[in-house]
Amino acid sequence: MSTSAQLARRWWDTLDPADRQQVWDSRHGYLTGDLVESMANAGVPVVSDGRWCCVSVGPTGFTVPTAVEQLLQELSQMPDENLPHENA
């Protein structure tokens, strides 16, 4: 069975560069509903089943689920030209 981290990685790999940038920019804020829906469709846990920390609704969208947050943290520690860039 796939772990939430593996599912998050597979989901990330399916995103186009614009969506990756949107997720990257949202890691300390809120995701749009369409990205959360795409995560759910890919099997990334986004609703509470007692085992996963999940997205929650905030004032402007949804929080990043733990699996995706951990993936972004890992990606930020690896030098990779394919990563989204920080908006300075």
N, CA, C and O atoms as a MOPAC input file, in Angstrom:
PM7 MOZYME 1SCF
protein

 N      0.83800 1    -1.18700 1     0.00000 1
 C      0.00000 1     0.00000 1     0.00000 1
 C      0.88400 1     1.25300 1     0.00000 1
 O      1.92000 1     1.28700 1     0.66400 1
 N      0.47700 1     2.25400 1    -0.73100 1
 C      1.25600 1     3.47800 1    -0.82900 1
 C      1.11100 1     4.31200 1     0.43600 1
 O      0.03700 1     4.38700 1     1.03400 1
 N      2.19500 1     4.92400 1     0.82100 1
 C      2.12600 1     5.83700 1     1.95200 1
 C      1.67800 1     7.20500 1     1.45800 1
 O      1.70900 1     7.49000 1     0.26100 1
 N      1.26300 1     8.04100 1     2.39700 1
 C      0.83500 1     9.38200 1     2.00000 1
 C      1.97700 1    10.15000 1     1.34600 1
 O      1.74200 1    10.94500 1     0.43700 1
 N      3.21000 1     9.92500 1     1.79500 1
 C      4.36200 1    10.60900 1     1.19500 1
 C      4.56000 1    10.17300 1    -0.26000 1
 O      4.84400 1    11.00200 1    -1.12500 1
 N      4.40800 1     8.87300 1    -0.52800 1
 C      4.54500 1     8.38300 1    -1.90700 1
 C      3.43900 1     8.94800 1    -2.79500 1
 O      3.67900 1     9.32800 1    -3.94100 1
 N      2.23400 1     8.99700 1    -2.25400 1
 C      1.11600 1     9.55000 1    -3.02100 1
 C      1.33100 1    11.02700 1    -3.30900 1
 O      1.03000 1    11.50500 1    -4.40300 1
 N      1.85300 1    11.75000 1    -2.32000 1
 C      2.13400 1    13.17200 1    -2.52300 1
 C      3.18700 1    13.35800 1    -3.61100 1
 O      3.07200 1    14.26300 1    -4.43900 1
 N      4.20300 1    12.51300 1    -3.61300 1
 C      5.26400 1    12.59800 1    -4.63500 1
 C      4.69200 1    12.32100 1    -6.02400 1
 O      5.00100 1    13.03000 1    -6.98100 1
 N      3.85900 1    11.28900 1    -6.12900 1
 C      3.24700 1    10.97100 1    -7.42800 1
 C      2.37300 1    12.12200 1    -7.90700 1
 O      2.38000 1    12.47500 1    -9.08600 1
 N      1.62100 1    12.70100 1    -6.97700 1
 C      0.76500 1    13.83400 1    -7.33200 1
 C      1.61800 1    15.00000 1    -7.82600 1
 O      1.31400 1    15.59900 1    -8.85800 1
 N      2.68900 1    15.32300 1    -7.09100 1
 C      3.58500 1    16.42000 1    -7.47500 1
 C      4.13500 1    16.19800 1    -8.87700 1
 O      4.22400 1    17.13500 1    -9.67100 1
 N      4.50300 1    14.95700 1    -9.18100 1
 C      5.08800 1    14.64500 1   -10.48700 1
 C      4.10400 1    14.84500 1   -11.63500 1
 O      4.52000 1    15.00000 1   -12.78300 1
 N      2.79500 1    14.84500 1   -11.34000 1
 C      1.80500 1    15.03700 1   -12.39500 1
 C      1.48800 1    16.51000 1   -12.65700 1
 O      0.83300 1    16.83500 1   -13.64700 1
 N      1.94700 1    17.39700 1   -11.77900 1
 C      1.60600 1    18.81500 1   -11.90800 1
 C      2.41800 1    19.49600 1   -12.99100 1
 O      3.58300 1    19.16600 1   -13.21200 1
 N      1.79700 1    20.44400 1   -13.66000 1
 C      2.54600 1    21.25800 1   -14.61700 1
 C      3.28900 1    22.35000 1   -13.83600 1
 O      2.98100 1    22.58800 1   -12.66800 1
 N      4.25500 1    23.00700 1   -14.46400 1
 C      5.07200 1    23.99800 1   -13.74400 1
 C      4.26000 1    25.10000 1   -13.06600 1
 O      4.61600 1    25.53900 1   -11.97200 1
 N      3.19000 1    25.54700 1   -13.68900 1
 C      2.38600 1    26.62800 1   -13.09600 1
 C      1.71600 1    26.15200 1   -11.80500 1
 O      1.66600 1    26.88900 1   -10.82000 1
 N      1.20000 1    24.91400 1   -11.81400 1
 C      0.57500 1    24.38000 1   -10.60600 1
 C      1.61200 1    24.12400 1    -9.52000 1
 O      1.35300 1    24.36700 1    -8.34100 1
 N      2.78400 1    23.63500 1    -9.91600 1
 C      3.85800 1    23.44500 1    -8.92400 1
 C      4.20100 1    24.76900 1    -8.25700 1
 O      4.37400 1    24.83500 1    -7.04000 1
 N      4.29900 1    25.82300 1    -9.06200 1
 C      4.61100 1    27.14200 1    -8.50500 1
 C      3.52300 1    27.58200 1    -7.53900 1
 O      3.81400 1    28.15200 1    -6.48800 1
 N      2.26900 1    27.32000 1    -7.89300 1
 C      1.15100 1    27.71900 1    -7.03700 1
 C      1.20200 1    26.97200 1    -5.69700 1
 O      0.97700 1    27.56800 1    -4.64400 1
 N      1.49600 1    25.67300 1    -5.74100 1
 C      1.61700 1    24.89600 1    -4.50400 1
 C      2.79900 1    25.41000 1    -3.68700 1
 O      2.68700 1    25.59700 1    -2.47500 1
 N      3.92500 1    25.63700 1    -4.34900 1
 C      5.13000 1    26.13000 1    -3.67300 1
 C      4.84100 1    27.45200 1    -2.97400 1
 O      5.22300 1    27.65000 1    -1.82100 1
 N      4.16700 1    28.35200 1    -3.67600 1
 C      3.85500 1    29.66100 1    -3.10700 1
 C      2.84500 1    29.55800 1    -1.97100 1
 O      2.77300 1    30.44700 1    -1.12100 1
 N      2.06700 1    28.48300 1    -1.95000 1
 C      1.01700 1    28.31900 1    -0.94400 1
 C      1.46800 1    27.55000 1     0.28400 1
 O      0.68200 1    27.34900 1     1.21000 1
 N      2.73200 1    27.11300 1     0.30900 1
 C      3.14000 1    26.21900 1     1.39200 1
 C      3.04600 1    26.86000 1     2.77600 1
 O      2.95000 1    26.14500 1     3.77400 1
 N      3.07100 1    28.18500 1     2.85800 1
 C      2.90200 1    28.86200 1     4.14200 1
 C      1.55900 1    29.58200 1     4.20900 1
 O      1.31000 1    30.38700 1     5.10700 1
 N      0.70400 1    29.27500 1     3.24300 1
 C     -0.58300 1    29.94600 1     3.19300 1
 C     -1.69800 1    28.96700 1     2.88300 1
 O     -1.91000 1    27.99100 1     3.60300 1
 N     -2.41200 1    29.24400 1     1.79300 1
 C     -3.59300 1    28.45400 1     1.46800 1
 C     -3.59600 1    28.02400 1     0.01700 1
 O     -3.18600 1    28.77300 1    -0.86900 1
 N     -4.06900 1    26.79300 1    -0.21900 1
 C     -4.21500 1    26.24100 1    -1.55900 1
 C     -5.61700 1    26.50200 1    -2.09400 1
 O     -6.57500 1    26.62500 1    -1.33000 1
 N     -5.72300 1    26.58500 1    -3.41200 1
 C     -7.05000 1    26.71400 1    -4.02300 1
 C     -7.73100 1    25.35100 1    -4.02400 1
 O     -7.08300 1    24.30800 1    -3.94400 1
 N     -9.03900 1    25.39200 1    -4.11800 1
 C     -9.81900 1    24.16200 1    -4.07900 1
 C     -9.49500 1    23.19300 1    -5.19700 1
 O     -9.54800 1    21.98000 1    -4.99300 1
 N     -9.15500 1    23.70900 1    -6.39500 1
 C     -8.87000 1    22.79500 1    -7.50100 1
 C     -7.61800 1    21.97800 1    -7.25000 1
 O     -7.54700 1    20.81800 1    -7.65700 1
 N     -6.62300 1    22.56300 1    -6.58500 1
 C     -5.41300 1    21.80000 1    -6.26300 1
 C     -5.70200 1    20.75500 1    -5.18300 1
 O     -5.18000 1    19.64200 1    -5.23900 1
 N     -6.52800 1    21.11300 1    -4.21000 1
 C     -6.90200 1    20.15600 1    -3.17300 1
 C     -7.68600 1    19.00500 1    -3.79900 1
 O     -7.49400 1    17.84400 1    -3.43700 1
 N     -8.56100 1    19.33200 1    -4.73000 1
 C     -9.33200 1    18.29200 1    -5.40300 1
 C     -8.42000 1    17.36800 1    -6.20500 1
 O     -8.63100 1    16.15600 1    -6.22900 1
 N     -7.40300 1    17.93600 1    -6.86200 1
 C     -6.48300 1    17.09200 1    -7.62500 1
 C     -5.68400 1    16.18700 1    -6.70200 1
 O     -5.38300 1    15.04700 1    -7.05800 1
 N     -5.33300 1    16.68800 1    -5.50800 1
 C     -4.64500 1    15.85000 1    -4.51000 1
 C     -5.53100 1    14.68700 1    -4.10100 1
 O     -5.09300 1    13.53700 1    -4.07500 1
 N     -6.77400 1    14.99400 1    -3.78300 1
 C     -7.71600 1    13.96100 1    -3.34400 1
 C     -7.89700 1    12.90700 1    -4.43400 1
 O     -7.93700 1    11.71000 1    -4.14900 1
 N     -8.00500 1    13.36000 1    -5.68400 1
 C     -8.16600 1    12.42400 1    -6.80500 1
 C     -6.94100 1    11.53900 1    -6.97700 1
 O     -7.05200 1    10.41800 1    -7.47500 1
 N     -5.76300 1    12.03400 1    -6.56800 1
 C     -4.52500 1    11.26000 1    -6.66100 1
 C     -4.31900 1    10.36400 1    -5.44100 1
 O     -3.34400 1     9.61600 1    -5.37100 1
 N     -5.24300 1    10.44400 1    -4.47900 1
 C     -5.14400 1     9.58000 1    -3.30600 1
 C     -4.42400 1    10.18500 1    -2.12800 1
 O     -4.29600 1     9.53500 1    -1.09100 1
 N     -3.94400 1    11.42600 1    -2.25400 1
 C     -3.27400 1    12.08100 1    -1.12200 1
 C     -4.32200 1    12.32600 1    -0.04300 1
 O     -5.37800 1    12.88900 1    -0.33000 1
 N     -4.04900 1    11.91300 1     1.19500 1
 C     -5.06200 1    12.09600 1     2.23700 1
 C     -5.32800 1    13.57000 1     2.52800 1
 O     -4.43900 1    14.30900 1     2.95100 1
 N     -6.55600 1    13.97000 1     2.29300 1
 C     -6.93000 1    15.35400 1     2.54500 1
 C     -8.12200 1    15.46500 1     3.48000 1
 O     -8.54000 1    16.57100 1     3.82500 1
 N     -8.67400 1    14.32800 1     3.89500 1
 C     -9.76800 1    14.35700 1     4.85500 1
 C     -9.38600 1    13.50300 1     6.05500 1
 O     -8.61000 1    12.55500 1     5.92900 1
 N     -9.91700 1    13.83100 1     7.18700 1
 C     -9.50500 1    13.16700 1     8.41300 1
 C    -10.04000 1    11.74700 1     8.48900 1
 O    -11.23900 1    11.51400 1     8.34000 1
 N     -9.14300 1    10.80500 1     8.72100 1
 C     -9.56700 1     9.44100 1     9.02200 1
 C     -8.92700 1     8.99300 1    10.32800 1
 O     -8.89300 1     7.80200 1    10.63500 1
 N     -8.41400 1     9.96300 1    11.10400 1
 C     -7.80900 1     9.64500 1    12.38800 1
 C     -6.33400 1     9.32300 1    12.32100 1
 O     -5.67600 1     9.23900 1    13.35800 1
 N     -5.79400 1     9.13900 1    11.11300 1
 C     -4.37800 1     8.79700 1    10.98800 1
 C     -3.55000 1     9.89800 1    10.36500 1
 O     -2.34100 1     9.95900 1    10.58500 1
 N     -4.16900 1    10.75900 1     9.60200 1
 C     -3.41300 1    11.76700 1     8.85700 1
 C     -3.77500 1    13.16600 1     9.32800 1
 O     -4.92500 1    13.43500 1     9.67400 1
 N     -2.81100 1    14.03500 1     9.33900 1
 C     -3.10800 1    15.46800 1     9.47600 1
 C     -3.50500 1    15.93700 1     8.08700 1
 O     -2.90100 1    15.53300 1     7.09400 1
 N     -4.49200 1    16.76600 1     8.01900 1
 C     -5.15500 1    17.00700 1     6.74500 1
 C     -5.31700 1    18.48900 1     6.46100 1
 O     -4.93300 1    19.35000 1     7.25300 1
 N     -5.89200 1    18.74800 1     5.31600 1
 C     -6.20300 1    20.12600 1     4.98000 1
 C     -7.34400 1    20.61100 1     5.85800 1
 O     -8.19100 1    19.83400 1     6.29800 1
 N     -7.34500 1    21.87400 1     6.09200 1
 C     -8.47600 1    22.49800 1     6.77900 1
 C     -8.82900 1    23.77100 1     6.02500 1
 O     -7.99700 1    24.34300 1     5.32200 1
 N    -10.04100 1    24.19400 1     6.17700 1
 C    -10.49100 1    25.38700 1     5.46400 1
 C    -10.05300 1    26.61900 1     6.22700 1
 O    -10.29900 1    26.74000 1     7.42700 1
 N     -9.39800 1    27.53800 1     5.52200 1
 C     -8.97400 1    28.79500 1     6.11500 1
 C     -9.73100 1    29.94600 1     5.48100 1
 O    -10.65900 1    29.72600 1     4.70200 1
 N     -9.35000 1    31.15800 1     5.80400 1
 C    -10.08300 1    32.31400 1     5.29100 1
 C    -10.00800 1    32.48500 1     3.77900 1
 O    -10.91100 1    33.06800 1     3.17800 1
 N     -8.93600 1    31.98100 1     3.15500 1
 C     -8.80200 1    32.17400 1     1.70600 1
 C     -8.55700 1    30.87100 1     0.96100 1
 O     -8.15300 1    30.90000 1    -0.20100 1
 N     -8.78600 1    29.74600 1     1.59000 1
 C     -8.55600 1    28.47800 1     0.90000 1
 C     -8.31700 1    27.35900 1     1.87700 1
 O     -8.86500 1    27.35300 1     2.98000 1
 N     -7.49200 1    26.40500 1     1.47000 1
 C     -7.23500 1    25.20600 1     2.24600 1
 C     -5.76600 1    25.15100 1     2.64900 1
 O     -4.89100 1    25.55300 1     1.88200 1
 N     -5.49900 1    24.65700 1     3.84700 1
 C     -4.11200 1    24.51200 1     4.27600 1
 C     -3.46900 1    23.33200 1     3.55300 1
 O     -4.16300 1    22.42900 1     3.08700 1
 N     -2.16000 1    23.34300 1     3.46300 1
 C     -1.42400 1    22.28100 1     2.78800 1
 C     -1.42000 1    21.04700 1     3.69800 1
 O     -1.06500 1    21.15200 1     4.87200 1
 N     -1.81200 1    19.86500 1     3.16500 1
 C     -1.78900 1    18.67700 1     4.01300 1
 C     -0.37200 1    18.27500 1     4.38600 1
 O      0.58500 1    18.61400 1     3.69000 1
 N     -0.24600 1    17.55400 1     5.48400 1
 C      1.06100 1    17.18800 1     6.01800 1
 C      1.93700 1    16.48100 1     4.99400 1
 O      3.12200 1    16.79500 1     4.88000 1
 N      1.38300 1    15.53800 1     4.25000 1
 C      2.18900 1    14.78500 1     3.27800 1
 C      2.82100 1    15.70400 1     2.25000 1
 O      3.98500 1    15.52600 1     1.88900 1
 N      2.06600 1    16.68400 1     1.77700 1
 C      2.58300 1    17.61800 1     0.77500 1
 C      3.55900 1    18.58500 1     1.43300 1
 O      4.57900 1    18.93600 1     0.84000 1
 N      3.25400 1    19.01400 1     2.64700 1
 C      4.16000 1    19.89500 1     3.38700 1
 C      5.53100 1    19.23300 1     3.55500 1
 O      6.56600 1    19.87200 1     3.36600 1
 N      5.52500 1    17.95100 1     3.91200 1
 C      6.78700 1    17.21600 1     4.07800 1
 C      7.52200 1    17.08800 1     2.75400 1
 O      8.74700 1    17.20600 1     2.71000 1
 N      6.78000 1    16.84700 1     1.66500 1
 C      7.39400 1    16.76300 1     0.34900 1
 C      8.06200 1    18.08000 1    -0.01900 1
 O      9.19600 1    18.08600 1    -0.49800 1
 N      7.37900 1    19.18600 1     0.19700 1
 C      7.94500 1    20.49500 1    -0.12700 1
 C      9.17600 1    20.78800 1     0.72000 1
 O     10.13500 1    21.39400 1     0.24300 1
 N      9.14700 1    20.35600 1     1.98300 1
 C     10.30700 1    20.53400 1     2.86000 1
 C     11.50500 1    19.75700 1     2.31300 1
 O     12.62100 1    20.27500 1     2.27200 1
 N     11.26500 1    18.50700 1     1.89100 1
 C     12.34300 1    17.70200 1     1.31100 1
 C     12.87900 1    18.35200 1     0.03700 1
 O     14.08900 1    18.44300 1    -0.16700 1
 N     11.96100 1    18.79900 1    -0.81100 1
 C     12.38200 1    19.41700 1    -2.06600 1
 C     13.19900 1    20.68100 1    -1.83500 1
 O     14.13400 1    20.96800 1    -2.58200 1
 N     12.84400 1    21.43400 1    -0.79900 1
 C     13.55300 1    22.68200 1    -0.53100 1
 C     14.98500 1    22.43800 1    -0.07900 1
 O     15.81500 1    23.34600 1    -0.13900 1
 N     15.28400 1    21.23000 1     0.37000 1
 C     16.62900 1    20.91600 1     0.84800 1
 C     17.50900 1    20.30300 1    -0.23100 1
 O     18.68800 1    20.03500 1     0.00000 1
 N     16.93100 1    20.07900 1    -1.42100 1
 C     17.68900 1    19.48800 1    -2.51900 1
 C     17.92100 1    20.52500 1    -3.60300 1
 O     16.97700 1    21.18700 1    -4.03500 1
 N     19.16500 1    20.67800 1    -4.04900 1
 C     19.38500 1    21.58300 1    -5.17600 1
 C     18.80600 1    20.95300 1    -6.44200 1
 O     19.23800 1    19.87700 1    -6.85700 1
 N     17.85100 1    21.60900 1    -7.04100 1
 C     17.18900 1    21.06500 1    -8.22200 1
 C     16.69000 1    22.21400 1    -9.07700 1
 O     15.89400 1    23.03800 1    -8.62800 1
 N     17.16200 1    22.26100 1   -10.30400 1
 C     16.77000 1    23.35900 1   -11.18400 1
 C     15.29300 1    23.30100 1   -11.57200 1
 O     14.75500 1    24.27900 1   -12.09000 1
 N     14.62900 1    22.16300 1   -11.32700 1
 C     13.22600 1    22.03500 1   -11.67500 1
 C     12.29500 1    22.51100 1   -10.56600 1
 O     11.07700 1    22.51400 1   -10.74400 1
 N     12.84300 1    22.91000 1    -9.43600 1
 C     12.01400 1    23.40700 1    -8.35000 1
 C     11.48400 1    24.78600 1    -8.67600 1
 O     12.12900 1    25.56200 1    -9.38200 1
 N     10.31000 1    25.08500 1    -8.16100 1
 C      9.81400 1    26.46700 1    -8.30700 1
 C     10.77900 1    27.41500 1    -7.60600 1
 O     11.50900 1    27.01600 1    -6.69800 1
 N     10.77400 1    28.64100 1    -8.02600 1
 C     11.68200 1    29.62000 1    -7.44600 1
 C     10.96100 1    30.45900 1    -6.40700 1
 O      9.76000 1    30.70900 1    -6.50800 1
 N     11.70500 1    30.88200 1    -5.42500 1
 C     11.15900 1    31.78000 1    -4.40900 1
 C     10.81800 1    33.10400 1    -5.08900 1
 O     11.57600 1    33.60300 1    -5.92100 1
 N      9.68400 1    33.65400 1    -4.72800 1
 C      9.35500 1    34.98800 1    -5.23200 1
 C     10.00400 1    36.00900 1    -4.31400 1
 O      9.62200 1    36.16700 1    -3.15500 1
 N     10.97900 1    36.68700 1    -4.85700 1
 C     11.73600 1    37.63800 1    -4.03000 1
 C     11.09900 1    39.01100 1    -4.08400 1
 O     11.59200 1    39.94600 1    -3.45300 1

